[in-house]
Amino acid sequence: MKVIEGNIASPLGFSADGLHAGFKRKKLDFGWIVSEVPANVAGVFTTNKVIAAPLILTQSCIENEGQMQAIVVNSGIANSCTGEQGLRDAQTMQQWAAEKLHIKKEYVGVASTGVIGEMMPMNILENGFSKLVINGNADDFAKSILTTDKDTKTCVVTETFDKDIVTTAGVAKGSGMIHPNMATMLAFITCDANISTQTLQQALSEIVQITFNQITVDGDTSTNDMVIVMSNGCTNNKEILPNTSDYIKFKAMLFHVMQDLAKKIAKDGEGATKLIEVNVTGAQNSESARMIAKCIVGSSLVKTAIFGEDPNWGRIIAAAGYADTTFNPNQIDIAIGNITVLSKSTPIHFDKEEMQDIMSKDEVTIHMNLNGGQCEGKAWGCDLSYDYVKINALYTT
């Protein structure tokens, strides 16, 4: 597998565009991804019981059609908690895209992100559609889906299947309202491989558990989250089938893209100054390891300690203790970076200056060994800073 420079339109047969329609004052806020041919599609969606209109529509299309040829996205307005009118507006958004592209409306996915409870301004939406083009600026698409994000998030990899080079690309947004099990994040992945809808969904469902579902910024789960994977078969490779070496290679590609985007989302959390990675080993099963890692990285006390560059391991072990799983609390090893601070649940003296050097970096890794098994899990998050409060206190004003 090779990581390359590129964007969401790098796989064969895909294009994208992004522009300023007027949902936001100045920033790019509207775009689409388009495939030359209908692509097999898989998706995962928010676990929030309050589901935005675009998700209801897009999820229905994926379940009924199993294919998608375009997805159109706006930022600034979430079209969530907008009742029957919100659903009609999402359907109009779908219809206008289909008419412009001359494709079935059921082949168009819709996604929105932004403020909850505001109606979709249809005049602005119409203005956006008048400007969108096929084969537009794919880098601008990555900018058009952002809300409070500071940076765009993309990843592109290639892999050889027999003599065919398959490309997988991903783009994402997410900064606040991020919590495990899908949160305020949108992620779109394109691929030119020949793979069925069922196999694609299987791969996505497996990998999301150890990537996007292992990030947390603030513990809030949004109404608008989705991850969509479209694979259009334009490479003409031999079909990738489950339980084969090609499937393993394909999953490795998808995993790399999804983990890379997940870590970038965590690092770009609202007001964040540091990325936190938690590695839990020695667990009885992988699920327990992942649960403990999520509890640690999601702890407000751990997050504030990392922001303050305070190596307070007591907060780390306390967060592990309220995870909904069992382990021996008397056998825990903890290290921050490469410095051990706890061995078999006994404090270890460490050099404070050396620790300060580790804590001052923009990425801090916490290691916990439960010494109770052979399984492991990871989670990612960010610190909790003063700016997080400022951003969210003034979000709609």
C-alpha positions as CSV (number, residue, x, y, z in Angstrom):
1,M,0.0,0.0,0.0
2,K,1.2,3.5,-0.9
3,V,0.1,6.8,0.6
4,I,-0.1,9.5,-2.1
5,E,-1.0,13.1,-2.5
6,G,-4.5,13.6,-3.8
7,N,-8.1,14.4,-2.9
8,I,-11.5,12.8,-2.9
9,A,-11.5,12.8,-6.7
10,S,-8.3,10.8,-7.1
11,P,-9.9,7.4,-7.7
12,L,-10.9,6.8,-11.4
13,G,-14.3,8.0,-12.4
14,F,-14.8,10.5,-9.6
15,S,-15.0,14.3,-9.5
16,A,-15.9,16.9,-6.9
17,D,-16.5,20.6,-6.5
18,G,-16.9,23.0,-3.6
19,L,-17.9,26.7,-3.5
20,H,-19.5,29.5,-1.5
21,A,-23.3,29.5,-1.8
22,G,-24.3,31.7,1.1
23,F,-25.1,29.3,4.0
24,K,-22.1,31.0,5.8
25,R,-20.9,34.6,5.4
26,K,-17.7,34.0,3.6
27,K,-16.4,30.5,3.8
28,L,-17.0,27.7,1.2
29,D,-20.2,25.9,2.3
30,F,-21.6,23.8,-0.6
31,G,-20.3,20.9,-2.7
32,W,-20.7,17.5,-4.2
33,I,-18.9,14.3,-5.1
34,V,-19.9,12.7,-8.4
35,S,-19.1,9.3,-10.0
36,E,-19.2,8.8,-13.8
37,V,-21.2,5.6,-13.2
38,P,-23.4,4.4,-10.4
39,A,-21.2,3.1,-7.6
40,N,-21.8,0.4,-5.0
41,V,-22.3,2.1,-1.7
42,A,-22.1,1.4,2.1
43,G,-22.9,3.7,5.0
44,V,-23.0,4.0,8.8
45,F,-25.0,6.6,10.6
46,T,-25.4,8.4,13.9
47,T,-26.7,6.5,16.9
48,N,-28.5,9.6,18.2
49,K,-32.2,8.9,18.4
50,V,-32.8,12.4,16.9
51,I,-31.9,12.0,13.3
52,A,-31.6,14.8,10.8
53,A,-33.6,14.8,7.5
54,P,-30.6,14.3,5.2
55,L,-29.7,11.1,7.1
56,I,-33.2,9.7,6.9
57,L,-33.2,10.3,3.1
58,T,-29.7,9.1,2.4
59,Q,-30.0,6.0,4.6
60,S,-33.2,5.0,2.8
61,C,-31.6,5.4,-0.6
62,I,-28.6,3.2,0.4
63,E,-30.9,0.5,1.8
64,N,-33.2,0.5,-1.2
65,E,-30.8,1.0,-4.0
66,G,-27.4,-0.2,-2.9
67,Q,-25.9,2.3,-5.3
68,M,-25.1,5.9,-5.4
69,Q,-23.7,8.2,-8.1
70,A,-23.5,11.5,-6.2
71,I,-23.6,13.0,-2.8
72,V,-24.3,16.7,-2.2
73,V,-23.3,18.5,1.0
74,N,-23.9,21.8,2.7
75,S,-22.4,23.2,5.8
76,G,-23.8,26.0,8.1
77,I,-27.3,24.6,8.3
78,A,-27.9,21.1,9.7
79,N,-31.5,20.6,8.5
80,S,-32.1,18.8,11.8
81,C,-35.2,19.1,14.0
82,T,-37.0,20.8,11.1
83,G,-40.0,18.5,10.8
84,E,-41.8,17.5,7.6
85,Q,-40.6,20.7,5.9
86,G,-37.0,19.7,6.6
87,L,-37.5,16.3,4.9
88,R,-39.1,18.0,1.9
89,D,-36.2,20.4,1.7
90,A,-33.7,17.4,1.7
91,Q,-35.8,15.8,-1.0
92,T,-35.6,19.0,-3.1
93,M,-31.9,19.1,-2.5
94,Q,-31.7,15.5,-3.9
95,Q,-34.0,16.3,-6.8
96,W,-32.1,19.4,-7.9
97,A,-28.8,17.5,-7.9
98,A,-30.3,14.6,-9.9
99,E,-31.8,17.0,-12.5
100,K,-28.5,18.8,-12.9
101,L,-26.6,15.5,-13.3
102,H,-29.3,13.7,-15.3
103,I,-29.4,10.7,-13.0
104,K,-32.0,9.0,-10.9
105,K,-32.8,11.0,-7.7
106,E,-32.4,7.7,-5.7
107,Y,-28.8,7.7,-6.7
108,V,-28.1,11.0,-4.9
109,G,-27.2,11.1,-1.2
110,V,-27.7,14.3,0.8
111,A,-25.7,15.5,3.9
112,S,-25.8,18.6,6.0
113,T,-23.9,20.0,8.9
114,G,-24.2,23.1,11.0
115,V,-26.7,24.7,13.3
116,I,-29.6,22.5,14.5
117,G,-33.2,23.8,14.2
118,E,-32.8,26.3,11.4
119,M,-34.8,25.8,8.1
120,M,-32.9,25.3,4.9
121,P,-32.7,28.6,2.9
122,M,-33.9,27.3,-0.4
123,N,-32.8,30.5,-2.3
124,I,-29.3,29.9,-1.1
125,L,-29.5,26.2,-2.0
126,E,-30.6,27.1,-5.5
127,N,-27.8,29.6,-5.8
128,G,-25.3,26.9,-4.9
129,F,-26.7,24.5,-7.5
130,S,-26.4,27.1,-10.2
131,K,-22.6,27.3,-9.6
132,L,-21.7,23.6,-9.0
133,V,-19.9,21.9,-11.9
134,I,-18.6,18.4,-12.7
135,N,-14.8,18.1,-12.6
136,G,-14.6,21.2,-10.4
137,N,-12.2,21.9,-7.6
138,A,-12.0,18.7,-5.5
139,D,-9.7,20.4,-2.9
140,D,-12.4,23.0,-2.4
141,F,-14.9,20.2,-1.6
142,A,-12.8,19.4,1.4
143,K,-13.1,23.0,2.6
144,S,-16.8,23.3,1.8
145,I,-17.9,20.7,4.4
146,L,-16.1,22.3,7.4
147,T,-17.8,24.1,10.2
148,T,-15.7,25.0,13.2
149,D,-12.8,22.9,11.9
150,K,-9.4,24.6,11.5
151,D,-8.1,22.2,8.8
152,T,-9.2,20.1,6.0
153,K,-8.9,16.3,6.4
154,T,-8.0,14.1,3.5
155,C,-6.2,10.8,2.8
156,V,-5.4,8.9,-0.4
157,V,-3.8,5.4,-0.8
158,T,-3.2,3.0,-3.6
159,E,-2.7,-0.7,-3.7
160,T,-2.0,-3.2,-6.5
161,F,-4.5,-6.0,-7.2
162,D,-2.9,-8.3,-9.7
163,K,-1.9,-5.8,-12.4
164,D,-4.6,-3.2,-11.4
165,I,-3.9,-0.2,-9.3
166,V,-6.8,0.6,-7.0
167,T,-7.1,4.0,-5.3
168,T,-9.1,4.8,-2.1
169,A,-9.6,8.4,-1.0
170,G,-11.3,9.9,2.0
171,V,-12.3,13.4,3.2
172,A,-13.9,14.3,6.5
173,K,-15.1,17.1,8.7
174,G,-15.5,17.1,12.5
175,S,-14.4,19.3,15.3
176,G,-17.1,19.5,18.0
177,M,-19.9,17.2,19.2
178,I,-17.6,14.3,18.6
179,H,-18.1,11.1,20.6
180,P,-17.7,7.4,20.0
181,N,-20.4,5.7,18.0
182,M,-20.5,8.4,15.3
183,A,-20.7,12.0,16.2
184,T,-20.7,15.4,14.6
185,M,-18.7,14.2,11.7
186,L,-19.1,13.6,8.0
187,A,-16.8,11.3,6.2
188,F,-16.9,10.4,2.5
189,I,-14.7,7.7,0.9
190,T,-14.3,7.0,-2.8
191,C,-12.8,4.0,-4.4
192,D,-12.4,2.6,-7.9
193,A,-12.4,-1.1,-7.0
194,N,-14.8,-3.7,-8.2
195,I,-16.5,-4.8,-4.9
196,S,-20.1,-5.6,-4.2
197,T,-22.4,-3.5,-2.0
198,Q,-22.6,-6.3,0.6
199,T,-18.9,-6.8,0.8
200,L,-18.3,-3.1,1.0
201,Q,-20.8,-2.8,3.9
202,Q,-19.2,-5.7,5.7
203,A,-15.7,-4.0,5.5
204,L,-17.0,-0.6,6.5
205,S,-19.0,-1.9,9.5
206,E,-16.0,-3.9,10.8
207,I,-13.5,-1.0,10.4
208,V,-15.7,1.8,11.8
209,Q,-15.6,0.1,15.2
210,I,-11.9,0.5,15.6
211,T,-11.5,3.9,13.9
212,F,-14.3,6.5,13.9
213,N,-16.1,4.9,16.9
214,Q,-12.9,5.2,18.9
215,I,-12.6,9.0,18.8
216,T,-14.1,11.5,21.2
217,V,-13.8,15.3,21.6
218,D,-16.5,16.3,24.1
219,G,-18.9,13.4,24.7
220,D,-21.7,14.8,22.6
221,T,-23.2,12.8,19.8
222,S,-24.7,14.7,16.8
223,T,-27.9,14.2,14.8
224,N,-26.1,14.5,11.4
225,D,-23.2,12.0,11.4
226,M,-22.5,9.7,8.5
227,V,-19.7,7.8,6.8
228,I,-20.4,6.9,3.2
229,V,-18.1,4.7,1.0
230,M,-18.7,4.6,-2.8
231,S,-16.8,2.2,-5.0
232,N,-17.5,2.5,-8.7
233,G,-15.5,-0.4,-10.2
234,C,-13.8,1.8,-12.8
235,T,-10.4,0.1,-12.3
236,N,-12.0,-3.1,-13.7
237,N,-10.1,-5.3,-11.3
238,K,-11.3,-8.8,-10.5
239,E,-14.2,-8.6,-8.0
240,I,-12.9,-8.4,-4.4
241,L,-14.6,-11.2,-2.5
242,P,-14.9,-11.8,1.3
243,N,-12.4,-14.1,3.0
244,T,-9.8,-13.7,0.3
245,S,-6.3,-12.2,0.2
246,D,-7.7,-9.3,-1.9
247,Y,-10.3,-8.6,0.7
248,I,-7.6,-8.4,3.4
249,K,-5.7,-5.9,1.2
250,F,-8.8,-3.9,0.6
251,K,-9.6,-3.7,4.3
252,A,-6.1,-2.6,5.0
253,M,-6.6,0.3,2.5
254,L,-9.9,1.3,4.0
255,F,-8.6,1.0,7.6
256,H,-5.6,3.3,6.8
257,V,-7.9,5.9,5.3
258,M,-10.5,5.8,8.1
259,Q,-7.9,5.7,10.9
260,D,-6.0,8.6,9.4
261,L,-9.2,10.7,9.1
262,A,-10.3,9.7,12.6
263,K,-7.0,10.9,14.1
264,K,-7.2,14.1,12.2
265,I,-10.7,14.8,13.5
266,A,-9.6,14.2,17.0
267,K,-6.5,16.4,16.6
268,D,-8.7,19.2,15.2
269,G,-11.2,19.2,18.1
270,E,-12.7,22.6,19.0
271,G,-10.1,24.6,20.8
272,A,-7.7,21.6,20.9
273,T,-4.0,22.1,21.4
274,K,-3.0,18.4,21.7
275,L,-3.9,15.0,20.2
276,I,-4.3,12.3,22.8
277,E,-3.8,8.7,21.9
278,V,-4.6,5.9,24.4
279,N,-3.3,2.4,23.9
280,V,-4.7,-0.3,26.2
281,T,-3.0,-3.7,26.1
282,G,-3.3,-6.9,28.2
283,A,-7.1,-7.0,28.1
284,Q,-9.2,-10.2,28.1
285,N,-10.9,-9.1,24.9
286,S,-10.6,-6.3,22.3
287,E,-14.0,-4.8,23.2
288,S,-12.9,-4.3,26.8
289,A,-9.6,-2.7,25.7
290,R,-11.5,-0.3,23.4
291,M,-14.0,0.6,26.1
292,I,-11.3,1.5,28.6
293,A,-9.3,3.5,26.1
294,K,-12.5,5.5,25.2
295,C,-13.2,6.2,28.9
296,I,-9.7,7.5,29.4
297,V,-9.6,9.7,26.3
298,G,-13.1,11.0,27.0
299,S,-12.5,11.9,30.6
300,S,-12.8,15.7,31.1
301,L,-10.3,15.4,34.0
302,V,-7.8,13.6,31.8
303,K,-8.3,16.1,29.0
304,T,-7.8,19.1,31.2
305,A,-4.7,17.5,32.8
306,I,-3.2,17.0,29.3
307,F,-4.1,20.6,28.4
308,G,-2.3,21.8,31.6
309,E,0.6,19.5,30.9
310,D,0.0,17.8,34.3
311,P,1.1,14.1,34.3
312,N,-1.8,13.2,36.7
313,W,-1.9,9.4,36.3
314,G,-4.5,9.2,39.0
315,R,-7.1,10.6,36.6
316,I,-6.1,8.0,34.0
317,I,-6.6,5.0,36.3
318,A,-9.8,6.5,37.7
319,A,-11.3,6.9,34.2
320,A,-10.4,3.3,33.4
321,G,-12.2,2.2,36.6
322,Y,-15.6,3.4,35.5
323,A,-15.5,1.6,32.1
324,D,-18.2,-0.9,31.9
325,T,-15.9,-3.9,32.0
326,T,-13.8,-5.9,34.5
327,F,-10.1,-6.1,35.1
328,N,-7.7,-6.5,38.1
329,P,-7.1,-3.0,39.4
330,N,-4.0,-4.2,41.3
331,Q,-2.1,-5.1,38.2
332,I,-2.1,-1.9,36.1
333,D,0.9,-0.5,34.4
334,I,0.7,3.1,33.0
335,A,3.2,5.1,31.0
336,I,2.9,8.6,29.5
337,G,5.0,8.6,26.4
338,N,7.9,6.4,27.2
339,I,8.0,7.2,30.9
340,T,6.4,4.6,33.3
341,V,4.4,6.3,36.1
342,L,2.7,3.2,37.5
343,S,3.8,-0.5,37.7
344,K,1.5,-3.2,39.1
345,S,-0.6,-0.3,40.4
346,T,2.3,1.1,42.4
347,P,3.6,4.6,41.7
348,I,7.0,5.0,40.1
349,H,9.3,7.9,40.6
350,F,10.0,9.7,37.3
351,D,12.2,12.6,36.1
352,K,9.9,15.7,36.1
353,E,12.0,17.6,33.4
354,E,11.9,14.6,31.1
355,M,8.1,14.3,31.7
356,Q,7.6,18.0,31.0
357,D,9.3,17.5,27.6
358,I,6.8,14.8,26.7
359,M,3.7,16.7,28.0
360,S,4.6,19.8,26.1
361,K,4.4,18.1,22.7
362,D,1.3,18.5,20.5
363,E,0.7,14.7,20.6
364,V,0.6,12.8,23.9
365,T,0.4,9.0,24.1
366,I,-0.9,7.2,27.2
367,H,-0.2,3.5,27.5
368,M,-2.0,1.2,29.9
369,N,-1.3,-2.5,30.4
370,L,-4.0,-4.4,32.3
371,N,-1.8,-7.5,32.5
372,G,-4.8,-9.7,32.2
373,G,-4.9,-11.0,28.6
374,Q,-3.6,-10.7,25.1
375,C,-6.0,-8.2,23.5
376,E,-5.6,-4.5,22.9
377,G,-7.5,-1.4,21.8
378,K,-6.9,2.3,20.9
379,A,-8.8,5.5,21.1
380,W,-8.1,9.1,20.2
381,G,-9.2,12.5,21.5
382,C,-7.9,15.9,22.3
383,D,-7.3,18.1,25.3
384,L,-10.0,20.4,26.7
385,S,-9.0,24.1,26.5
386,Y,-10.4,27.5,27.4
387,D,-11.1,28.0,23.7
388,Y,-13.5,25.0,23.6
389,V,-15.8,26.9,26.0
390,K,-15.5,30.1,24.0
391,I,-16.3,28.5,20.7
392,N,-19.4,26.6,22.0
393,A,-20.7,29.5,24.1
394,L,-20.9,31.6,21.0
395,Y,-21.8,29.0,18.4
396,T,-25.1,30.5,17.2
397,T,-24.3,34.2,18.0
